């Protein structure tokens, strides 16, 4: 699984590439990709938090 930081880096790269897009259609695809990478980073963060919480629950029992 990719790290959240890797996903954020990919999102930033998509945003950077928007300025180099040759058309509005290309720019829109890059915006969509940037958004998807950002959402994926958030999902990984939430998954990792859930795993940490479950680990704490097991240790406390």
N, C-alpha and C positions, 0 to 999 in steps of 0.2 A: 504494500500500500504506500502511496506517495505521502510525503509529509505535508502538513498544512503550509509550511513555508515554501516548499516546492510549488504547490498550487498557487500561492500568492505571487511567486516569482513569474509563473507562467501567465497569470492574469496581467501583471505589470508589463510583460513583454507584448501581450496582445494590445494593450492600451498604447504602448509605444508605437506599435506597427500601424495603428489607426492613422497616424499622421503620414504614413507612407502609402496608404491605400490609393489605388488608381481609380476607384469609383466609390460611390455611396454604398453600393451593394457589398463591396469588399469591407468597407468600414463597418457596416452593420454586422457582418459575419464576425468580425474581430470583436465588436462590442459584445455580441452574444457569447463568444468564446470566453472573453474576460469575465463576464458575469457567471458563466458556468464554472470556471476555475475558482472564482471567489466563493460560490456556493459550496463547491466540493471541499474547499479548505474549511469552511464552517462546519460541514458535516463531519469531517475528520476530527476537528476539535471537539465537537459534541460526542462523538464515539469514544475518543480518548478519555474525556471527562467521565463518561458512563463507566468505562472499564476501571478507571481509578476508583470511582465510588463503589463499584461492586467489589473491588479488591479490598477496600477498607471495611466493607460490610462483612466479608468473609473473615478477615483478621480479627474483628471485634467479637465475633461469635464464639 
